[in-house]
Amino acid sequence: VDTERIMEMKIDDWLPITASRNAKWWYSAFHNVTAMVGAGVLGLPYAMSELGWGPGVVVLVLSWLITLLTLWQMVEMHEMVPGKRFDRYHELGQYAFGEKLGLYIVVPQQLVVEVGVCIVYMVTGGKSLQNFHVLVCKGCKNIRLTFFIMIFASVHFVLSHLPNFNSISGVSLAAAVMSLSYSTLAWVASADKGVQQDVQYEYRSKTTAGVVLDFFSALGTVAFAYAGHNVVLEIQATIPSTPQRPSKGPMWKGVFVAYIIVFLCYFPVALIGYAVFGNNVADDILVSLKEPVWIIATANMFVVIHLIGSYQVYAMPVFDLIELFLVKKLHLQPSFTLRFTVRNLYVGLTMFVAITFPFFGALLGFFGGFALAPTSYFLPCIMWLVIYKPRRFSLSWWTNWICIVVGVLLMILAPIGGLRQIILQAKTYKFYS
């Protein structure tokens, strides 16, 4: 038993999530900001134009509150069994739903989210580089998006070999600073422009069906913007913990700081962006802001740096899952070669998919509803009900059920809108053009 235990500990010390447990509370703050404030924030004014003023504000505020609650519940559940830590989302799932079922419920969803986000970030990273190139180099010949996605990917072929979560904290800090910077640039530049001459706040679509489907798609975009939950337990796993000072203290501090930053990024961008451009706003606010050129070019570069960090934060749990499976289930030796192969293959795969399907905005709505709604909005609530069994009709019981209903509706409605937009864009799309 002792040799087995030693082997287990050796493997845990090698795996990316459990390798080092000496993170400070502010690590959790910037990992969370990096995970959450994605490029999705730039799509919020567009989502507002599909939702309209009243519903738009309600959806933004509700999402902020619901995801803060579910995040708090996940932080609480990380160590609710004395002497044990749920270092990964699926371990919590297994505890709540049983060994087999827990895996089947959580792992596919978590993988869809994390791999999906990595692919969307590949596309966005490539697009932001392309925007930068177009802005800075006026007379240059056009370079295909494919090449920019490859340039963005090349960074990850290097960075992906950082061994564990703590080793990417520098990258993550840079990314968190960048997300605050480009969000601020976006709304300050919008406010500076002032409300446009012929601004209109009617819905974009003229038909009822169009309006309804746009509404669904916008819900997906908002859900995508609030999705840091897939990596929360994994981030918390890097914080040291003792019975006297459990990890939830520093983790919660970090999460709360992160959520204040999220508020400062999202609300001004969404509301000011929509107020200035109305229903003419592009699905990426930076595209609507044509000048001053240097500000927009800078913001695009900030987005690129942020996406580099964010990609790493989302890729780390995927590396952990794959390496865990190879080492614990298939009994391969933990080695540099294994890690080198796995991670390069993963980066290559996400790059290939991104080059093949680069419809950015629509993918956001589709993935947003399909996979992010469960993991961010209602899975934590179901686990909370299963594990803590709050009294029927008590406040906790009601709150969780309301979140579950909202989340399930999001999961069903958002992909419908996203799929319609993918179909509309796919009509005019040529592969690898």
C-alpha positions, 0 to 999 in steps of 0.5 A: 500500500505504501509503495502505491501511495508513494507512486500516487503522490509522485504522479500528483506532484507531476500532474499540472493541477496538483503539482504545486500548492503554494499559490497566493490569493491574488494568483486566484484573482488574476487566474479568474480574471484571465479565465473570465474576461475573455474576448467575449466582452467585446461582443457585449454591445452587439448582444445588447443590440439584440436584447434591447435596453431593458432586457439587456441590462436585466440579463447582464445583471442576472448573469453577474449575480447567478454566476457569482453565486455558483462560483461561491458554491464551487469554492465552498464545495472544494473542501467540504469533505474533511481531509479531502480536496476536489481538485478537479471539476469531475472529482466533485461531479463523481462525489455528487453523482457517483463514480461513473455517472459523475464522469459521464456528466462532467467530463464531456461538458468540461472538455467541450467548454475548454477545447471550445474556448481554446478554438474560439481564442485561436480564431480571435487571436488570429483575427486581432493580429489581422486587424492590427496588421491592417490598421498599422500597415495601410498599403500592405498586401492582404494576408489570409486569416489562416496565416495569422491563426498560425502565427498566434498558434506558434506562441502556444507551441512554446508556452504549452510546455510550462509544466503546471498552473503556478508556472503560468501565473506570470502569463496569466497576470499579464493577460489579466492586466491586458483584459482590463486595459482593452475593456477600458480602451473600448469604452473610453474610445466609445464615450469619446466618440459620443452618441452617433448622429443617426443612432437607432435602438430598434431591433436589428431584424425586421421579422418577429422570428429574426428578433426572437432568434437574435435574442436567443443568440445574444443570451449565448454571447452573455453566457460565454462572457461569464464562463470561468467556472470550468477552471475554478476548482483547478485554480483553487487546487493550487492554493495551500490548505490546512484545517485551520486555514482552508483554501476557500478563504484566500480563494474567495478573496481572489474570486471577489476581486476578480468579480469586481474587475469583471463588473468594471470591464463588462458593464461600461463596455456593454452599455456605453458601446450600445449607447454610442452605436445603437444597432449599428454596432459590430459583433466586435466593438473594436471594429466599430471604432475606426479611429483613432487608429493607434488606440484601436491597434493598441487595443487589438494587440492587448487582446492578443496578449490577453488571449495568449494567457487565457488560452493557457489557463483553459488548456491547462486542465485539458492537459491535466485530464489527458495526462491523468488518463495516460498515466493513471489509466493506461499506466504510461510513465510520466515523462518529458516525451509524453508531455511534449507529444500530448501538448503539441498535438493539442495545440496543433488540433485546436489550430487546425479546427480554428483555421477550418471554421473561423465564424467567430461571433456565431460560434460564441453563441453556439458554444456559449449556450450549449456547454457553458450554461450547464457548467457555469449556471446550473451544474454547481446548483444541482451538486449543491442540492445533491450534496447539502440537501437544503430544506425544501422551499428554504432560500437556498433551495429556491435560489438554486432551483431558479438558477437551474431553470434559468440555466436549462433555458439558456442551454436550450435557447442559445444554441438555436440562435447561434446555429442560425447565425452559423448557417447564415454565415456559412452560405457565403464562406469558402474553406481555407480562403 
